[in-house]
């Protein structure tokens, strides 16, 4: 029987998560690139929303959530076969569950574009996204949420630490390595062109994330309420920790640091949001601010990798940290730091082993599959624009438009 309250909340949550990509992530990323590339980033986010929607309808949802093997779902729900107005998934219409999960399938590949911004062909982005959604995202979703082997093992991932953040972060890192650095990276400063756009987008992400995490309870209940509370606390802790480190290290806190720390806190709490309490969330958020800050420095300064918009150190590292932290803070035996996620009889050590297995499996599979898909796409179309097009900017070179006309 359909539950009206749960349905209403999930309708709201699906709207919030789509709002995270359009316009939230689009503006967040758009402000971080140079003005000559702002439209290219907005265009990629917009087009990914379209292509992911088509593919989710055609096959993606079925591969993720239809009954199949431990590794991949079947094709029984391809073209959303058998899903009508009266079809239920738990206490909500299955059509609504499809839509809610679709918003996750949209934002995850959209996150990846931050790893190769300002130098990749639009055609290559579209081909890669289409293949990646079916080859990486849908199978991993099945492993974790669709009845696959990691779910059977007891992996705790409430809203997408592995499914969304690790897959996006690792793929962005592989893309950055395969496609190569932007012209001038490491030699000239490449600052954001509009922190105003970025902060506006970040504010939308913060609010939209309540649908992302609290909506993953799939019900209007105490799990959703606690997930919302811990999400907010972790975001605040991550933001303030990051800007405090900057303040101490460089003498001045930055808006860029504050919003990046916020995203780190949000990404890190995502897998834990339905399993931990407020005190555990504060520890997770503070840890995210510290770990992701130094991971960002390491990627760009030590390893000289041009992950343009810090997708791997924020989402990949944050998702990994959060997925592992669940194994600790989901325990009900930590006093004020207790949560409620561990099954009866399962120790912290046993759960940590499961969490570590999930993290390693998703990282290895995502890295290899992403590398393979990039090589395949490169056989069809060049991944990078020409040096001249990169100098001119992707807005004019690929779309014959300009973001600004002053």
N, C-alpha and C positions, 0 to 999 in steps of 0.2 A: 504493500500500500504506500502511495506517495505521501511523504511528509512535507507539508507546506512550508514550515519554518526552515527546514534543511534546504529545500529547493530555492527559497528566496535568498538565503545566504549564499548558496553556490552561484546563483545568477549574478549576485553582486560581486562575488569573488572573481568570477570569470571576466567580468567587465574591468575590475581593478588590475588583473594580470595583463590583459591586453593593453590597458592604459600604461603599464610599465614599459612596453615596447613602443607603442604609438600613443603619445609622443615622448614618454619619459626617456627611454634609452636613446632614441633618435636625437633628442636635444642634448642629452648628456654627452654622447659621443660627438655630435656635431660641433659643440663648442670646443672640444679638445683638439680637433684637427685645425689646420690652417684654413684661412678664409677661402682659398681657392679650391678646397676639397669638401666644404661643408655640405653642399647639395649631394655629393656622391654618397656620403654616409647616410644622409636622410633617405636618399633613394634606395640604398641597399636595405635599410630597415623596413621600408615600406614594401619593397618588392619581395623580401623574405616572408613577410606576413601573408602575401598573396600565394606564393609558391608552396609554402608550408601548409597552407589551408587546403589547397588542391590535393597535395600528396597525402595528408592526413585522412582526407575523405576517400581517396582511391585505395590506399593500402596501409599507410602508416599506423592508423588506429588498430587495425586488425593484427598487424605484426606485433604491436605492443600489448594488446589486451585480449585478443582472442585466445581460446584454449589451443595449446600447441605442445611443443616440447619444453624442456627446461631451458632451452636456449633462444627460442623464437616462437612467436605466436603463429597461429594458422591464418588462413585466408578466408575464413568463414564470414568475416565481417568486412571484407573488401567492399568498397562502394557503400559502406554503412548498411549492408544488407541486413534485413530483419529488425532494424531500429526504427520504431514509429513513435507516435505520440504517447502510446500507452506502455511502451517498453521501459522497464525500470532497471536501474543499477543501484541496488540497495533501496534507499528510501527516496531517491531522486530520479527524474527521467534520465534514461541512458543518453538521450540526445544532449542533455545538459552536461553529463559527465564527459561526453565526447568533446564538447565545446571547451570545458574547463581544461581538459588535458591538451587540447589544441593550442591554447594560449601558452602552455609550457613548451610545446613543440615549436612555437614561433620565436619565443624569446631566446631559447638556447642557441640556435645557429646565429641569431642576431648578435649575441654576445661575442661570438667568434670573430666578427669582422673587425673588432678592435685590435686584433693581433696583426692584421695585414692592411690596416687603413692607409690610404694615400698613395698606394702604388699598384693595386690589383685591378684587373679588367672586370668590368661589370658582368660580362658573359661568363667568365671563369667563376665569379662569386655565385651566380645563379646555378651553374652546373654542379659546383661543389656542394652547395646547400641542398640541392635535390637528392644527390647521392648520399650525402652525409646523414640526412634525416632518415633514410631507409636502411642504411648500412650500419650506422652507429647509434643514433638516438633511439630508434624504435626497438632494436634488440636489447639495449641496456635498460630501457624502460621495462621491457618484459622481464628481464632478470630480477629487477628490484621491486616492481609494483604489479606485474602482470602474472604472477604465479611462477616465475622462473627460479633458477637454482639459487640465487642469492636470497630471494625472499624465503625460499624453503629452508635455507641455512639459518634464517633469523636475523638478517641484516636490518639494522634500524636506520632508515632514511625517510624522515617524515615528509619532506617537501622538495628534495632534490639535490642533496649534497653530492651524490654520485651521478645521478641522472642528468642534472643540469650543470652544476658548477665544475665538477671534475672533467666531464666530457668537453665542456666549452673551453675551460682553461688549458687542458692538455692539447686540444685541437688547435687553439690559438698559438700555442708555443711551437707546435710542429709546422703550422702555416708560416709563422715568422721565420723559422729556420730554412724552410724549403724555398719560400719566395724571396727571401733576402732583405737586406736593410734598405730603408729609404735613402735616397740620394742626400748626402750630407750628414747622415746620422753619426753622431760622435764627433763631428767636426764643427758643426754650427748648432746654435740653439734652435729647437723646434717647439716653441711654446704654444699653448692653446690660443686660439684667436678670439674666443669669447667665453670668459668664465661666467658671464651672466647667463648664457644659454646652458652651460654645464650645471650651474647651481640650480637653475629652474628645473632642468631634467632630473637632477638628483632629488629634489623635493618630491617630484612625482614618483620616482622610484621608491622612496621611503614610504609614502602613503600606499602605493600600489602593492608593496610587498606584504601588507596585511592580508590581501586577498591570496597572495602566493602561499604564505605559510598557514595562516588561520583557515583559509579555504581548503587546505589539504586535509583538514579533519573531515571534510565531506558532510558536515553536520553543524547545526547551530547549537553547540554544547560547550561543556567546560573545557574540552580539549582545544577547541577553536579559540576560546577566550584566553586560555593560558598561552597558546601559541602566539596570539597577537601581543600579549604583554611582554613575553620574553623576546620577541622579535624587536619590539621598540627599545627595550633596555639594551640589547646587544648592539643595535644600530647607534644609539647614543654613546655607549661605552667605546665602541670602535672609533667613532668620529673624534671624540674628545681625547682619546689616547693618542691617535695619530697626530692631531694638531699640537698636542702637548710635547710629543717627541720632537716635532719640527721646531717648536718654540724654544726648547732646551738646546737642540742641536744647532739651529741656524739663527736663533735670536728673534724670529718672527713666525707666528702661525699663518698658514695660508688657507684660503678658501678651497683650493685644489686638494690640500691635505685633508681638510675636514670632510669633504664629500667622498674622497677616496676611502678614508677610514670608515665612513658610514656604510659604503657598499661592502667593504671587507667585513664589517660587523654583521650586516644582513646576510651575506653569502655564507658566513661561517655558522650562524645560528640556524640556517635553513634546515639541515638534516636533523638537528636536535630540537627544533621548535616545539614539537608535540610531546617530547619526552623529558624535558628538563624544567626546573623551577626557576624563579627569578634570580636567586643568588648564583646558580650555575650559569645562567645567561650572562650575568655581569662578568664572570670570569672568562667566559667564552668571548665576549665582546672585547674585553681588554686584551686578551691573548691575540685576537684577530688584528687589533690595531698594531701591536708590537711585531708579531710574526710577519704579517703582510707588508708592513713598512720596510723591514729589512730584506724581505724577499724581493721587493720592487727594486731596491738599490742593487741587490746582487745580480738580478737579471740584466739590468741595463748598464751598470757600471763595472761589475766584475766580469760577467760573461759576454757583455757587449751584444746582447740579443735585442733586436728592434721589435719587441712586442709593443706596438705603438701606444696602445691605451691601457697597458698593464693588465691584460686579461688573465694571464697565467698566475702572476704573483697575488692577485686579488681573488679571483674566482677559483683557479686551480688549487693554489695553496690554501686558501680559505675553506674551500669545500672539503679538502683533505683533512684539515685541522678540525673542522666541525664534525665530520663523519667519525673521526677517531674519538673526539670528545664525548660523543653520545655514549660510548662504551663505559665512560666513567660517570658522567653526571646524570645518566638515566637510572642509576642505582638509588634505591630507597633507603640506603644505610649510610648516608653522608651528612646526617643532621640537616642544618639549614641549606646545604648545597644539594639535597636529594632531589631526584626526579621520580618518574614512574614508568619507565620504559622496559626495564629488564624483566624477562619471563621468570616465573617462580623456579628457583633452583639453579638459575644461571648466574655465575659469578661475574665480577667485573673483568677478570682475566679471560674468561671464556668468551664474553661478549666482545672484548677488545680484539681477540683473535679473529672472530667473525668480521668485525669492522675492517680490520687490516686486510683480510682476504678480499673483501669487496673493493677496497681502495686500490689494491695492487692489480686486481683483475681488470677493473674499469680503466685504469691508467694504461696498462699494457695493450689492451684491445683497442682503446681509442687512439693511442699513438700510432699503432701499426696500420689500422684501418684508414686513419686520416692521411698518413703518408702515401698509402696505396692509392687513395682517391685523388690526391693531388697529382700524382704521376699520371693517372688515367686522364684527368682533365687536361693536363699539359699536352697530352697526345692529340687533343682535339682543338684546343685554343691556347695561346700563350697565357700564362698566369699573370704576368706583369705587363703594364703599359710600357711604351717606349720611353727612353730617357727624356726626349723632347716633350712627350705628353705629361710626364711626371713633373717636369719643370713648369709647364703651362698650367697644370692643375687638372684634376679629373673632372671638375664641373664642366669646363669648356671642352676638354678633349673628348670626353665620353658622352656628355649629355647636351652639349651646345647651349649651356645655360650658365648663369652666374648667380651666386648666392646673394650678392649685394650689388647695388647700382647707386653709388653715392654721387 
